Amino acid sequence: GVNCDAEIDECESEPCQNGALCSDHVGFYSCTCAAGYQGVQCEEDIDECASQPCEHNGTCHDLINSYRCDCSDTGFEGDHCEVDILECASEPCLNSATCVEGIKNYSCACWPGYTGQHCEEDVNECAAGPCHNGGVCYERSNQAYYGTRPDFPSDFSYSQAAGFLCWCQPGFAGVECAVNINECEEGPCKNGAVCEDGIADYTCHCAPSQDGIIWGGKNCSVKLTGCQTHDCQNEALCIPTYLAESHGHLCQCQPGFYDATCSTPTTFSFASRGYLLIELPMNNESRRDVAGDQLASVSLRFRTTLSSVILFYRGHEAEYLFLELFDGILRAGLKREDVESLLLLEGLRVDDGHWHKVEVLLQSTVQLKLWHDSCDAGVCLQSAPVGNSTAWSPHAFQNVYVGGAPDPMASNTQSRQGFVGCLQDLQADREALLPQHLPVGESAPVALGCDRTEWCLSQPCSHGGLCVDLWATFRCDCSRPYGGPTCSYERPAATFGLENSTSFASFALSDSLGANFNISFFIRSLKPNGLLLQISNETGPCLTIYLKNSKLKIDMSADTVTFPKNVVDGKRHLVALSFQDGIVRAHQSEGDVELGQLVARPLLAGYEVHVGGHANPDSTAAWGGYFKGCLQDVQLNNLEVHFFQAENYSLPRELNTALNTSLVNGCISDDTCKSEPCQNGGRCIVTWNDFHCSCPANFTGKFCEERVWCESDPCPEATTCINVPAGYVCLANATFNSYAAVEFTTNTSVTRTLSSLHLDFRTRDEDAVLLQAVEEVDSLQIAIRNSSLAVDIRSGNSIEGVNFLSQIPVTDGAWHTISMSMEEPTALSSRWLLCLDGSVNMTLQGSAGNLDFLKNNAPIVIAENYTGCLGQVKIGGIYLPFSAPLPYPQPEQFQASRGGVVQLGCAGADVCASSPCLHAGTCEDLFNSFRCICSAGWGGLRCEANIDECQSSPCVHGDCVDAVADFQCECFRGYIGKKCDINVDDCVRHQCLNGATCIDGVYGYSCKCPAQYSGPRCELSLVFPRWPFPPQQCGKNFTCLNGGKCVSETWGANCSCRPGFTGRNCQININECDPNPCQNGGTCQDSVNKYECVCSASYTGDRCDVNQPAWAQLSNSSVLGAVGAAGTALLLAAVAALAIAMKRRRATQGTYSPSRQEKEGARVEMWNVIKMPPTERLI
């Protein structure tokens, strides 16, 4: 106011908000806020959600002086979302599943065999068809089976609802009917029969007849008597039968017989070419019912010697099925619509006259079968597909032609000829076609039975002719120059130039030979030159065959080729030449040989043919003169040339001889002995245009002109006589010492060139001279230097000379040989060739002349300062003998001129006299040295060292102990054998159950279980696991025994067992003695996780698998007696220590080696093997 006496009401403007009470004061105001607001003017709403009063992620909504918790989607309720909503209250889980509360949700722990969110789905264990072999699958979860089927309990339990049961068909067993029950296990078959298991059945294969008793019946327990009286004929085999408890028999016919008693013969024969037509009946449907899908078949047995014949032909010209022989090979053909097949059994000739069984079968394939010993399983088979055979009709093959076929059907075959031979057991479409139903008689081509003549058995063909059996007759294929029906006729030979007379023949060609022709003849001659055959016209020779320098030449128009074989040796040779388009070929045993190209000229009728020469000697001289020798069987284009009047034989067309001068019939020799060529009492023997002197014992040579000196035994003892030209020499090895050198010189009669040298020696001398000679500037030396062979030759006009030093020593006490010769013996100087101990010739460096300087009485010193032996020594082929000088008759000699008496023979010191070889070693004398051949187990220079047979580490899995000439292996556990290389098969007596597979290990085994089993020995079934539900817990309702450790897992408690125990609760003590691991009769003593073998006296080792040596088996008394009382105490202490060590070793080593499951315990075994249920079942 005016006087400031009126108080201002600050609340008049209502500054307090949200329903707050305003209190006026002097100069200010205050607001008393309503609940839930604050601030000066109560403008701020208090956030009651700041303290987060809502639990479990509930959403807080702020209100005025309050808040609200939104529990949506949290699984909780209440003012603060503190109360868990019980989702399981509505019992959502089906099939007795356990509802497990969750947050906002729940889960159902299903019983095994159920699945789905609410366990509403029954797992169909039978959907996969687990039952094999026709077994019927029943789900264990189907409550309708409980109390109604014998293999289900009366009351249903969800704890047993998982899995399935298989109701097996008879003959099968096992959880999945996978096991075929072995009906043979009980041994139903008697009397040695072999039992063959079947499906719900068995078959007994009775043993062969013993002592005349044949067993039969289901179990081979019935004595079969059906063949005691039978009517089987023709050597048929009687087979007793037993049907419906009644005895009977069957007759198994021999080939060639048919019917129930084998009394009807089936054999018939074709003596000449022809055929039989058989029309098969039309009731083919019944036949097809018997033969299945067979459309047509023919089977038969045949024998023939003809190589190309028709056996049968079915059908007509356009459609057919046939069987034939072509070149001795079976050949079957088929043609039907668009199908055409040809089958061959190559490599098997069946035209040998023996019986052969064959069958041709037409169904989905066409098959050719031959029963033959050389075929696999005795049957050869060829087949080919024939396409869609169901649309075929057998009517096309209704007609069967046997033994041939008429034209033009025969033209469809390769042989095209009728059969000659024998047939039997003929069947068409499995129906027998018997000879009694076939047309037989004089007018028919067939006859009953099989008459057979072995034409070639008597060897009717002479002179090596080949007999060909034609079944009804035979043919001789003659080798030239023989002919006639039995090759008894020899085409005559003609002798030209007998006793050096002039002989020839000539005629004119009656027929043209053309440009392509053949010429052949036999020739025998010793004359190297001469005209054989020439064909000429008026202008001159067209073809000439002649001998030149012992070679046969063929000339046409000045062009010449040479026959490759030498025909001038006094023997008979066949020359066969062919001329084709100018190419000349020679036929030889290994094949045709092309000789070369000549100008092709036709040889026409009227041309002159000259054989052996011309009437004009000048015309003959140009071709080497007249032929001397024999010609035989001359043929031009297979037309025979007759030099003489032919005998009355059916022979090839002949060419008449127009002129024959001084020819002699036959191949006749000159009288070569009439000049009495043999000397010194030799007897002359004529050898076709030559002679042979049969000489007395002391003469030799072509004319017995050369004396054989050694026949009179002129040499002294200890030497060997060697014949040399015009004389002999007495040779012997010689032994030299350092002072026994000898000297040789030539006599004055040596005329040959000395261009070679040979020397044998044996020594251990490291430096010596074997041979040495010096003549002015020429010299020769063979020496040993530092154990090597040294050669030095200086002669002729060469300055450098020849020298050689061997790379290998030659002083080893063995014999060595050196041979040397000039490369060019006639040259003044040349290189020399050397051969040491038979090696390849080597060319020496340098050059030298020959050794003729030795002819000038140059002394040849042998064995100077040499200790050893010398054998043969030759210079220029002339021996230097060591024996006492003898008056040898030969003019060329080397004679000893100086030196003492030489010791003959090769003998060194008796180095083996002192028996230097130890331990029964054998001493071998090596000339002034020896070598010991040691007995087994010893080595060293004198067999002094015992060979360590363990050095090669022969023990594969064990420790080696050396012995004399032997070793012994101490095998590691699990191995046996001489070399510890055999792993003991621990599966021999395994205890794997339920069809498990035993897997051998080292010193133990493990069991590989089938899918439905587990456990160390597969003893636990997984098909119906009985794991308790809800899962058991350690310390509450589950206990492990025998020190096993309880382990809690998601699916419940389990045990990890100590070694030596197994089972779900470790309640089973593993018997390590089953099966018995102790070998060689050892006794097994079981303990916890180990065993101990008590061995017999002869064996030791953890498994009694080590054979003790004999010294280890000494009795206690012998040992105690040897060592005395003090030794006894020491021995007892050692035995006690050994026992403690063995016990410790066996505690860890001599135990059963458990499988992986046993080592790791039952928990690991279930984890690795058992298939656990899904996770939601175990929550």
Summary of the structure (lengths in Angstrom):
residues: 1179
radius of gyration: 57.8
end to end distance: 85.9
largest distance: 205.9
contacts: 3518
relative contact order: 0.04
helix: 10%
strand: 38%
